[in-house]
Amino acid sequence: MKLRNPLLASIALAGAGALAYLARAKRPQLPEPAAEPPRLGYSRNGSAPAPASETGGQ
C-alpha cells in the first residue's frame, strides 16, 4: 500500500503513541480525605446524654 504522505502518517502514529503514553502515565487522583471523626466524649448533634448535674439528679 502506497501512502500519499508518509510524513503525515508517521506524525499521526507518533501522536497516537504519545497520547497512549500520557493516558497510561497519568497518576490517578487521590481520594478526598475522610472527615475527622468526632472526639470521644463530645457530640456534634446534641444526642449525648446530659450530665447528671444538669438534669437535677445526684
mmCIF file as Biopython writes it, N, C-alpha, C and O atoms, coordinates in Angstrom:
data_model
#
loop_
_atom_site.group_PDB
_atom_site.id
_atom_site.type_symbol
_atom_site.label_atom_id
_atom_site.label_alt_id
_atom_site.label_comp_id
_atom_site.label_asym_id
_atom_site.label_entity_id
_atom_site.label_seq_id
_atom_site.pdbx_PDB_ins_code
_atom_site.Cartn_x
_atom_site.Cartn_y
_atom_site.Cartn_z
_atom_site.occupancy
_atom_site.B_iso_or_equiv
_atom_site.auth_seq_id
_atom_site.auth_asym_id
_atom_site.pdbx_PDB_model_num
ATOM 1   N N  . MET A ? 1  ? 0.848   -1.176 0.000  1.0 0.0 1  A 1 
ATOM 2   C CA . MET A ? 1  ? 0.000   0.000  0.000  1.0 0.0 1  A 1 
ATOM 3   C C  . MET A ? 1  ? 0.896   1.242  0.000  1.0 0.0 1  A 1 
ATOM 4   O O  . MET A ? 1  ? 1.806   1.373  0.818  1.0 0.0 1  A 1 
ATOM 5   N N  . LYS A ? 2  ? 0.623   2.111  -0.904 1.0 0.0 2  A 1 
ATOM 6   C CA . LYS A ? 2  ? 1.426   3.322  -1.041 1.0 0.0 2  A 1 
ATOM 7   C C  . LYS A ? 2  ? 0.671   4.479  -0.388 1.0 0.0 2  A 1 
ATOM 8   O O  . LYS A ? 2  ? -0.468  4.765  -0.755 1.0 0.0 2  A 1 
ATOM 9   N N  . LEU A ? 3  ? 1.310   5.145  0.584  1.0 0.0 3  A 1 
ATOM 10  C CA . LEU A ? 3  ? 0.685   6.277  1.257  1.0 0.0 3  A 1 
ATOM 11  C C  . LEU A ? 3  ? 0.932   7.554  0.472  1.0 0.0 3  A 1 
ATOM 12  O O  . LEU A ? 3  ? 1.966   7.716  -0.176 1.0 0.0 3  A 1 
ATOM 13  N N  . ARG A ? 4  ? -0.024  8.443  0.543  1.0 0.0 4  A 1 
ATOM 14  C CA . ARG A ? 4  ? 0.130   9.716  -0.130 1.0 0.0 4  A 1 
ATOM 15  C C  . ARG A ? 4  ? 1.213   10.559 0.507  1.0 0.0 4  A 1 
ATOM 16  O O  . ARG A ? 4  ? 2.055   11.142 -0.175 1.0 0.0 4  A 1 
ATOM 17  N N  . ASN A ? 5  ? 1.174   10.612 1.829  1.0 0.0 5  A 1 
ATOM 18  C CA . ASN A ? 5  ? 2.164   11.421 2.522  1.0 0.0 5  A 1 
ATOM 19  C C  . ASN A ? 5  ? 2.656   10.644 3.746  1.0 0.0 5  A 1 
ATOM 20  O O  . ASN A ? 5  ? 2.026   10.686 4.803  1.0 0.0 5  A 1 
ATOM 21  N N  . PRO A ? 6  ? 3.762   9.947  3.605  1.0 0.0 6  A 1 
ATOM 22  C CA . PRO A ? 6  ? 4.255   9.144  4.722  1.0 0.0 6  A 1 
ATOM 23  C C  . PRO A ? 6  ? 4.659   9.988  5.926  1.0 0.0 6  A 1 
ATOM 24  O O  . PRO A ? 6  ? 4.664   9.491  7.052  1.0 0.0 6  A 1 
ATOM 25  N N  . LEU A ? 7  ? 4.997   11.256 5.707  1.0 0.0 7  A 1 
ATOM 26  C CA . LEU A ? 7  ? 5.349   12.120 6.829  1.0 0.0 7  A 1 
ATOM 27  C C  . LEU A ? 7  ? 4.128   12.365 7.719  1.0 0.0 7  A 1 
ATOM 28  O O  . LEU A ? 7  ? 4.229   12.309 8.944  1.0 0.0 7  A 1 
ATOM 29  N N  . LEU A ? 8  ? 2.979   12.635 7.103  1.0 0.0 8  A 1 
ATOM 30  C CA . LEU A ? 8  ? 1.752   12.830 7.901  1.0 0.0 8  A 1 
ATOM 31  C C  . LEU A ? 8  ? 1.358   11.548 8.628  1.0 0.0 8  A 1 
ATOM 32  O O  . LEU A ? 8  ? 0.905   11.600 9.771  1.0 0.0 8  A 1 
ATOM 33  N N  . ALA A ? 9  ? 1.523   10.423 7.990  1.0 0.0 9  A 1 
ATOM 34  C CA . ALA A ? 9  ? 1.192   9.146  8.623  1.0 0.0 9  A 1 
ATOM 35  C C  . ALA A ? 9  ? 2.094   8.895  9.828  1.0 0.0 9  A 1 
ATOM 36  O O  . ALA A ? 9  ? 1.628   8.431  10.869 1.0 0.0 9  A 1 
ATOM 37  N N  . SER A ? 10 ? 3.380   9.198  9.691  1.0 0.0 10 A 1 
ATOM 38  C CA . SER A ? 10 ? 4.288   8.973  10.815 1.0 0.0 10 A 1 
ATOM 39  C C  . SER A ? 10 ? 4.006   9.951  11.951 1.0 0.0 10 A 1 
ATOM 40  O O  . SER A ? 10 ? 4.129   9.587  13.121 1.0 0.0 10 A 1 
ATOM 41  N N  . ILE A ? 11 ? 3.633   11.179 11.626 1.0 0.0 11 A 1 
ATOM 42  C CA . ILE A ? 11 ? 3.277   12.152 12.670 1.0 0.0 11 A 1 
ATOM 43  C C  . ILE A ? 11 ? 2.020   11.708 13.407 1.0 0.0 11 A 1 
ATOM 44  O O  . ILE A ? 11 ? 1.941   11.814 14.631 1.0 0.0 11 A 1 
ATOM 45  N N  . ALA A ? 12 ? 1.035   11.209 12.657 1.0 0.0 12 A 1 
ATOM 46  C CA . ALA A ? 12 ? -0.201  10.730 13.288 1.0 0.0 12 A 1 
ATOM 47  C C  . ALA A ? 12 ? 0.087   9.527  14.178 1.0 0.0 12 A 1 
ATOM 48  O O  . ALA A ? 12 ? -0.470  9.412  15.270 1.0 0.0 12 A 1 
ATOM 49  N N  . LEU A ? 13 ? 0.939   8.646  13.724 1.0 0.0 13 A 1 
ATOM 50  C CA . LEU A ? 13 ? 1.284   7.468  14.522 1.0 0.0 13 A 1 
ATOM 51  C C  . LEU A ? 13 ? 2.036   7.863  15.788 1.0 0.0 13 A 1 
ATOM 52  O O  . LEU A ? 13 ? 1.784   7.307  16.857 1.0 0.0 13 A 1 
ATOM 53  N N  . ALA A ? 14 ? 2.952   8.814  15.675 1.0 0.0 14 A 1 
ATOM 54  C CA . ALA A ? 14 ? 3.689   9.284  16.850 1.0 0.0 14 A 1 
ATOM 55  C C  . ALA A ? 14 ? 2.753   9.998  17.820 1.0 0.0 14 A 1 
ATOM 56  O O  . ALA A ? 14 ? 2.888   9.849  19.034 1.0 0.0 14 A 1 
ATOM 57  N N  . GLY A ? 15 ? 1.808   10.769 17.296 1.0 0.0 15 A 1 
ATOM 58  C CA . GLY A ? 15 ? 0.835   11.445 18.161 1.0 0.0 15 A 1 
ATOM 59  C C  . GLY A ? 15 ? -0.033  10.460 18.913 1.0 0.0 15 A 1 
ATOM 60  O O  . GLY A ? 15 ? -0.308  10.647 20.098 1.0 0.0 15 A 1 
ATOM 61  N N  . ALA A ? 16 ? -0.471  9.403  18.224 1.0 0.0 16 A 1 
ATOM 62  C CA . ALA A ? 16 ? -1.288  8.380  18.882 1.0 0.0 16 A 1 
ATOM 63  C C  . ALA A ? 16 ? -0.479  7.674  19.973 1.0 0.0 16 A 1 
ATOM 64  O O  . ALA A ? 16 ? -1.002  7.374  21.046 1.0 0.0 16 A 1 
ATOM 65  N N  . GLY A ? 17 ? 0.781   7.415  19.695 1.0 0.0 17 A 1 
ATOM 66  C CA . GLY A ? 17 ? 1.638   6.783  20.704 1.0 0.0 17 A 1 
ATOM 67  C C  . GLY A ? 17 ? 1.851   7.685  21.904 1.0 0.0 17 A 1 
ATOM 68  O O  . GLY A ? 17 ? 1.855   7.219  23.043 1.0 0.0 17 A 1 
ATOM 69  N N  . ALA A ? 18 ? 2.027   8.979  21.655 1.0 0.0 18 A 1 
ATOM 70  C CA . ALA A ? 18 ? 2.220   9.925  22.755 1.0 0.0 18 A 1 
ATOM 71  C C  . ALA A ? 18 ? 0.962   10.019 23.615 1.0 0.0 18 A 1 
ATOM 72  O O  . ALA A ? 18 ? 1.045   10.067 24.843 1.0 0.0 18 A 1 
ATOM 73  N N  . LEU A ? 19 ? -0.209  10.046 22.965 1.0 0.0 19 A 1 
ATOM 74  C CA . LEU A ? 19 ? -1.456  10.091 23.735 1.0 0.0 19 A 1 
ATOM 75  C C  . LEU A ? 19 ? -1.643  8.830  24.566 1.0 0.0 19 A 1 
ATOM 76  O O  . LEU A ? 19 ? -2.090  8.899  25.711 1.0 0.0 19 A 1 
ATOM 77  N N  . ALA A ? 20 ? -1.302  7.677  23.994 1.0 0.0 20 A 1 
ATOM 78  C CA . ALA A ? 20 ? -1.413  6.423  24.749 1.0 0.0 20 A 1 
ATOM 79  C C  . ALA A ? 20 ? -0.458  6.423  25.935 1.0 0.0 20 A 1 
ATOM 80  O O  . ALA A ? 20 ? -0.812  5.955  27.018 1.0 0.0 20 A 1 
ATOM 81  N N  . TYR A ? 21 ? 0.749   6.942  25.739 1.0 0.0 21 A 1 
ATOM 82  C CA . TYR A ? 21 ? 1.711   7.009  26.838 1.0 0.0 21 A 1 
ATOM 83  C C  . TYR A ? 21 ? 1.220   7.937  27.943 1.0 0.0 21 A 1 
ATOM 84  O O  . TYR A ? 21 ? 1.316   7.604  29.124 1.0 0.0 21 A 1 
ATOM 85  N N  . LEU A ? 22 ? 0.693   9.106  27.560 1.0 0.0 22 A 1 
ATOM 86  C CA . LEU A ? 22 ? 0.203   10.049 28.572 1.0 0.0 22 A 1 
ATOM 87  C C  . LEU A ? 22 ? -0.983  9.471  29.338 1.0 0.0 22 A 1 
ATOM 88  O O  . LEU A ? 22 ? -1.096  9.658  30.550 1.0 0.0 22 A 1 
ATOM 89  N N  . ALA A ? 23 ? -1.860  8.774  28.633 1.0 0.0 23 A 1 
ATOM 90  C CA . ALA A ? 23 ? -3.024  8.183  29.305 1.0 0.0 23 A 1 
ATOM 91  C C  . ALA A ? 23 ? -2.583  7.118  30.310 1.0 0.0 23 A 1 
ATOM 92  O O  . ALA A ? 23 ? -3.181  6.981  31.377 1.0 0.0 23 A 1 
ATOM 93  N N  . ARG A ? 24 ? -1.550  6.375  29.969 1.0 0.0 24 A 1 
ATOM 94  C CA . ARG A ? 24 ? -1.079  5.327  30.878 1.0 0.0 24 A 1 
ATOM 95  C C  . ARG A ? 24 ? -0.253  5.899  32.026 1.0 0.0 24 A 1 
ATOM 96  O O  . ARG A ? 24 ? -0.299  5.389  33.145 1.0 0.0 24 A 1 
ATOM 97  N N  . ALA A ? 25 ? 0.498   6.954  31.744 1.0 0.0 25 A 1 
ATOM 98  C CA . ALA A ? 25 ? 1.405   7.501  32.747 1.0 0.0 25 A 1 
ATOM 99  C C  . ALA A ? 25 ? 0.691   8.422  33.731 1.0 0.0 25 A 1 
ATOM 100 O O  . ALA A ? 25 ? 1.239   8.729  34.790 1.0 0.0 25 A 1 
ATOM 101 N N  . LYS A ? 26 ? -0.507  8.864  33.408 1.0 0.0 26 A 1 
ATOM 102 C CA . LYS A ? 26 ? -1.204  9.787  34.303 1.0 0.0 26 A 1 
ATOM 103 C C  . LYS A ? 26 ? -1.548  9.077  35.606 1.0 0.0 26 A 1 
ATOM 104 O O  . LYS A ? 26 ? -2.153  8.005  35.604 1.0 0.0 26 A 1 
ATOM 105 N N  . ARG A ? 27 ? -1.157  9.685  36.705 1.0 0.0 27 A 1 
ATOM 106 C CA . ARG A ? 27 ? -1.421  9.075  38.004 1.0 0.0 27 A 1 
ATOM 107 C C  . ARG A ? 27 ? -2.871  9.310  38.390 1.0 0.0 27 A 1 
ATOM 108 O O  . ARG A ? 27 ? -3.413  10.379 38.111 1.0 0.0 27 A 1 
ATOM 109 N N  . PRO A ? 28 ? -3.508  8.343  39.020 1.0 0.0 28 A 1 
ATOM 110 C CA . PRO A ? 28 ? -4.888  8.547  39.448 1.0 0.0 28 A 1 
ATOM 111 C C  . PRO A ? 28 ? -4.969  9.602  40.547 1.0 0.0 28 A 1 
ATOM 112 O O  . PRO A ? 28 ? -4.042  9.763  41.340 1.0 0.0 28 A 1 
ATOM 113 N N  . GLN A ? 29 ? -6.081  10.310 40.580 1.0 0.0 29 A 1 
ATOM 114 C CA . GLN A ? 29 ? -6.273  11.341 41.590 1.0 0.0 29 A 1 
ATOM 115 C C  . GLN A ? 29 ? -6.493  10.684 42.951 1.0 0.0 29 A 1 
ATOM 116 O O  . GLN A ? 29 ? -7.172  9.662  43.054 1.0 0.0 29 A 1 
ATOM 117 N N  . LEU A ? 30 ? -5.922  11.272 43.980 1.0 0.0 30 A 1 
ATOM 118 C CA . LEU A ? 30 ? -6.111  10.752 45.326 1.0 0.0 30 A 1 
ATOM 119 C C  . LEU A ? 30 ? -7.526  11.064 45.795 1.0 0.0 30 A 1 
ATOM 120 O O  . LEU A ? 30 ? -8.071  12.110 45.441 1.0 0.0 30 A 1 
ATOM 121 N N  . PRO A ? 31 ? -8.135  10.175 46.586 1.0 0.0 31 A 1 
ATOM 122 C CA . PRO A ? 31 ? -9.479  10.453 47.090 1.0 0.0 31 A 1 
ATOM 123 C C  . PRO A ? 31 ? -9.450  11.596 48.096 1.0 0.0 31 A 1 
ATOM 124 O O  . PRO A ? 31 ? -8.412  11.907 48.681 1.0 0.0 31 A 1 
ATOM 125 N N  . GLU A ? 32 ? -10.608 12.210 48.282 1.0 0.0 32 A 1 
ATOM 126 C CA . GLU A ? 32 ? -10.723 13.283 49.269 1.0 0.0 32 A 1 
ATOM 127 C C  . GLU A ? 32 ? -10.439 12.716 50.656 1.0 0.0 32 A 1 
ATOM 128 O O  . GLU A ? 32 ? -10.841 11.588 50.944 1.0 0.0 32 A 1 
ATOM 129 N N  . PRO A ? 33 ? -9.767  13.456 51.512 1.0 0.0 33 A 1 
ATOM 130 C CA . PRO A ? 33 ? -9.519  12.943 52.863 1.0 0.0 33 A 1 
ATOM 131 C C  . PRO A ? 33 ? -10.832 12.759 53.621 1.0 0.0 33 A 1 
ATOM 132 O O  . PRO A ? 33 ? -11.784 13.520 53.444 1.0 0.0 33 A 1 
ATOM 133 N N  . ALA A ? 34 ? -10.858 11.757 54.448 1.0 0.0 34 A 1 
ATOM 134 C CA . ALA A ? 34 ? -12.064 11.469 55.224 1.0 0.0 34 A 1 
ATOM 135 C C  . ALA A ? 34 ? -12.281 12.566 56.261 1.0 0.0 34 A 1 
ATOM 136 O O  . ALA A ? 34 ? -11.336 13.183 56.752 1.0 0.0 34 A 1 
ATOM 137 N N  . ALA A ? 35 ? -13.542 12.787 56.575 1.0 0.0 35 A 1 
ATOM 138 C CA . ALA A ? 35 ? -13.873 13.775 57.600 1.0 0.0 35 A 1 
ATOM 139 C C  . ALA A ? 35 ? -13.324 13.289 58.943 1.0 0.0 35 A 1 
ATOM 140 O O  . ALA A ? 35 ? -13.279 12.089 59.211 1.0 0.0 35 A 1 
ATOM 141 N N  . GLU A ? 36 ? -12.915 14.225 59.764 1.0 0.0 36 A 1 
ATOM 142 C CA . GLU A ? 36 ? -12.361 13.860 61.060 1.0 0.0 36 A 1 
ATOM 143 C C  . GLU A ? 36 ? -13.473 13.303 61.942 1.0 0.0 36 A 1 
ATOM 144 O O  . GLU A ? 36 ? -14.526 13.927 62.069 1.0 0.0 36 A 1 
ATOM 145 N N  . PRO A ? 37 ? -13.260 12.153 62.547 1.0 0.0 37 A 1 
ATOM 146 C CA . PRO A ? 37 ? -14.312 11.590 63.401 1.0 0.0 37 A 1 
ATOM 147 C C  . PRO A ? 37 ? -14.487 12.442 64.662 1.0 0.0 37 A 1 
ATOM 148 O O  . PRO A ? 37 ? -13.546 13.103 65.101 1.0 0.0 37 A 1 
ATOM 149 N N  . PRO A ? 38 ? -15.666 12.426 65.230 1.0 0.0 38 A 1 
ATOM 150 C CA . PRO A ? 38 ? -15.871 13.221 66.440 1.0 0.0 38 A 1 
ATOM 151 C C  . PRO A ? 38 ? -14.990 12.725 67.582 1.0 0.0 38 A 1 
ATOM 152 O O  . PRO A ? 38 ? -14.714 11.530 67.693 1.0 0.0 38 A 1 
ATOM 153 N N  . ARG A ? 39 ? -14.562 13.633 68.407 1.0 0.0 39 A 1 
ATOM 154 C CA . ARG A ? 39 ? -13.711 13.256 69.531 1.0 0.0 39 A 1 
ATOM 155 C C  . ARG A ? 39 ? -14.562 12.552 70.586 1.0 0.0 39 A 1 
ATOM 156 O O  . ARG A ? 39 ? -15.744 12.853 70.749 1.0 0.0 39 A 1 
ATOM 157 N N  . LEU A ? 40 ? -13.959 11.635 71.278 1.0 0.0 40 A 1 
ATOM 158 C CA . LEU A ? 40 ? -14.684 10.888 72.304 1.0 0.0 40 A 1 
ATOM 159 C C  . LEU A ? 40 ? -15.126 11.831 73.409 1.0 0.0 40 A 1 
ATOM 160 O O  . LEU A ? 40 ? -14.362 12.688 73.853 1.0 0.0 40 A 1 
ATOM 161 N N  . GLY A ? 41 ? -16.364 11.666 73.847 1.0 0.0 41 A 1 
ATOM 162 C CA . GLY A ? 41 ? -16.874 12.487 74.934 1.0 0.0 41 A 1 
ATOM 163 C C  . GLY A ? 41 ? -17.566 13.747 74.464 1.0 0.0 41 A 1 
ATOM 164 O O  . GLY A ? 41 ? -18.100 14.491 75.285 1.0 0.0 41 A 1 
ATOM 165 N N  . TYR A ? 42 ? -17.573 14.011 73.162 1.0 0.0 42 A 1 
ATOM 166 C CA . TYR A ? 42 ? -18.225 15.204 72.642 1.0 0.0 42 A 1 
ATOM 167 C C  . TYR A ? 42 ? -19.266 14.786 71.615 1.0 0.0 42 A 1 
ATOM 168 O O  . TYR A ? 42 ? -19.130 13.746 70.970 1.0 0.0 42 A 1 
ATOM 169 N N  . SER A ? 43 ? -20.291 15.586 71.467 1.0 0.0 43 A 1 
ATOM 170 C CA . SER A ? 43 ? -21.329 15.309 70.493 1.0 0.0 43 A 1 
ATOM 171 C C  . SER A ? 43 ? -21.537 16.538 69.633 1.0 0.0 43 A 1 
ATOM 172 O O  . SER A ? 43 ? -21.512 17.667 70.123 1.0 0.0 43 A 1 
ATOM 173 N N  . ARG A ? 44 ? -21.740 16.309 68.345 1.0 0.0 44 A 1 
ATOM 174 C CA . ARG A ? 44 ? -21.973 17.429 67.444 1.0 0.0 44 A 1 
ATOM 175 C C  . ARG A ? 44 ? -23.460 17.695 67.238 1.0 0.0 44 A 1 
ATOM 176 O O  . ARG A ? 44 ? -23.834 18.782 66.796 1.0 0.0 44 A 1 
ATOM 177 N N  . ASN A ? 45 ? -24.309 16.730 67.549 1.0 0.0 45 A 1 
ATOM 178 C CA . ASN A ? 45 ? -25.726 16.905 67.262 1.0 0.0 45 A 1 
ATOM 179 C C  . ASN A ? 45 ? -26.595 16.963 68.525 1.0 0.0 45 A 1 
ATOM 180 O O  . ASN A ? 45 ? -27.821 16.987 68.416 1.0 0.0 45 A 1 
ATOM 181 N N  . GLY A ? 46 ? -26.012 16.984 69.673 1.0 0.0 46 A 1 
ATOM 182 C CA . GLY A ? 46 ? -26.782 17.122 70.902 1.0 0.0 46 A 1 
ATOM 183 C C  . GLY A ? 46 ? -27.453 15.852 71.371 1.0 0.0 46 A 1 
ATOM 184 O O  . GLY A ? 46 ? -28.295 15.907 72.267 1.0 0.0 46 A 1 
ATOM 185 N N  . SER A ? 47 ? -27.111 14.702 70.794 1.0 0.0 47 A 1 
ATOM 186 C CA . SER A ? 47 ? -27.782 13.471 71.187 1.0 0.0 47 A 1 
ATOM 187 C C  . SER A ? 47 ? -27.113 12.785 72.369 1.0 0.0 47 A 1 
ATOM 188 O O  . SER A ? 47 ? -27.586 11.746 72.830 1.0 0.0 47 A 1 
ATOM 189 N N  . ALA A ? 48 ? -26.031 13.348 72.861 1.0 0.0 48 A 1 
ATOM 190 C CA . ALA A ? 48 ? -25.353 12.744 74.002 1.0 0.0 48 A 1 
ATOM 191 C C  . ALA A ? 48 ? -26.185 12.979 75.261 1.0 0.0 48 A 1 
ATOM 192 O O  . ALA A ? 48 ? -26.830 14.021 75.383 1.0 0.0 48 A 1 
ATOM 193 N N  . PRO A ? 49 ? -26.183 12.044 76.183 1.0 0.0 49 A 1 
ATOM 194 C CA . PRO A ? 49 ? -26.938 12.247 77.423 1.0 0.0 49 A 1 
ATOM 195 C C  . PRO A ? 49 ? -26.396 13.430 78.222 1.0 0.0 49 A 1 
ATOM 196 O O  . PRO A ? 49 ? -25.189 13.666 78.266 1.0 0.0 49 A 1 
ATOM 197 N N  . ALA A ? 50 ? -27.291 14.155 78.840 1.0 0.0 50 A 1 
ATOM 198 C CA . ALA A ? 50 ? -26.886 15.322 79.611 1.0 0.0 50 A 1 
ATOM 199 C C  . ALA A ? 50 ? -26.236 14.860 80.919 1.0 0.0 50 A 1 
ATOM 200 O O  . ALA A ? 50 ? -26.621 13.827 81.465 1.0 0.0 50 A 1 
ATOM 201 N N  . PRO A ? 51 ? -25.268 15.603 81.417 1.0 0.0 51 A 1 
ATOM 202 C CA . PRO A ? 51 ? -24.659 15.233 82.705 1.0 0.0 51 A 1 
ATOM 203 C C  . PRO A ? 51 ? -25.695 15.274 83.837 1.0 0.0 51 A 1 
ATOM 204 O O  . PRO A ? 51 ? -26.696 15.984 83.745 1.0 0.0 51 A 1 
ATOM 205 N N  . ALA A ? 52 ? -25.449 14.526 84.876 1.0 0.0 52 A 1 
ATOM 206 C CA . ALA A ? 52 ? -26.386 14.434 85.998 1.0 0.0 52 A 1 
ATOM 207 C C  . ALA A ? 52 ? -26.586 15.792 86.658 1.0 0.0 52 A 1 
ATOM 208 O O  . ALA A ? 52 ? -27.659 16.054 87.204 1.0 0.0 52 A 1 
ATOM 209 N N  . SER A ? 53 ? -25.596 16.647 86.622 1.0 0.0 53 A 1 
ATOM 210 C CA . SER A ? 53 ? -25.728 17.967 87.282 1.0 0.0 53 A 1 
ATOM 211 C C  . SER A ? 53 ? -26.749 18.843 86.550 1.0 0.0 53 A 1 
ATOM 212 O O  . SER A ? 53 ? -27.352 19.721 87.167 1.0 0.0 53 A 1 
ATOM 213 N N  . GLU A ? 54 ? -26.955 18.619 85.234 1.0 0.0 54 A 1 
ATOM 214 C CA . GLU A ? 54 ? -27.922 19.439 84.500 1.0 0.0 54 A 1 
ATOM 215 C C  . GLU A ? 54 ? -29.338 18.880 84.599 1.0 0.0 54 A 1 
ATOM 216 O O  . GLU A ? 54 ? -30.297 19.625 84.397 1.0 0.0 54 A 1 
ATOM 217 N N  . THR A ? 55 ? -29.498 17.606 84.900 1.0 0.0 55 A 1 
ATOM 218 C CA . THR A ? 55 ? -30.839 17.010 84.962 1.0 0.0 55 A 1 
ATOM 219 C C  . THR A ? 55 ? -31.416 17.047 86.377 1.0 0.0 55 A 1 
ATOM 220 O O  . THR A ? 55 ? -32.564 16.653 86.584 1.0 0.0 55 A 1 
ATOM 221 N N  . GLY A ? 56 ? -30.667 17.496 87.314 1.0 0.0 56 A 1 
ATOM 222 C CA . GLY A ? 56 ? -31.147 17.567 88.697 1.0 0.0 56 A 1 
ATOM 223 C C  . GLY A ? 56 ? -30.878 16.298 89.470 1.0 0.0 56 A 1 
ATOM 224 O O  . GLY A ? 56 ? -31.194 16.234 90.658 1.0 0.0 56 A 1 
ATOM 225 N N  . GLY A ? 57 ? -30.313 15.296 88.850 1.0 0.0 57 A 1 
ATOM 226 C CA . GLY A ? 57 ? -30.007 14.040 89.536 1.0 0.0 57 A 1 
ATOM 227 C C  . GLY A ? 57 ? -28.771 14.193 90.397 1.0 0.0 57 A 1 
ATOM 228 O O  . GLY A ? 57 ? -27.976 15.116 90.216 1.0 0.0 57 A 1 
ATOM 229 N N  . GLN A ? 58 ? -28.621 13.272 91.335 1.0 0.0 58 A 1 
ATOM 230 C CA . GLN A ? 58 ? -27.453 13.360 92.206 1.0 0.0 58 A 1 
ATOM 231 C C  . GLN A ? 58 ? -26.680 12.106 92.245 1.0 0.0 58 A 1 
ATOM 232 O O  . GLN A ? 58 ? -25.665 12.028 92.938 1.0 0.0 58 A 1 
#
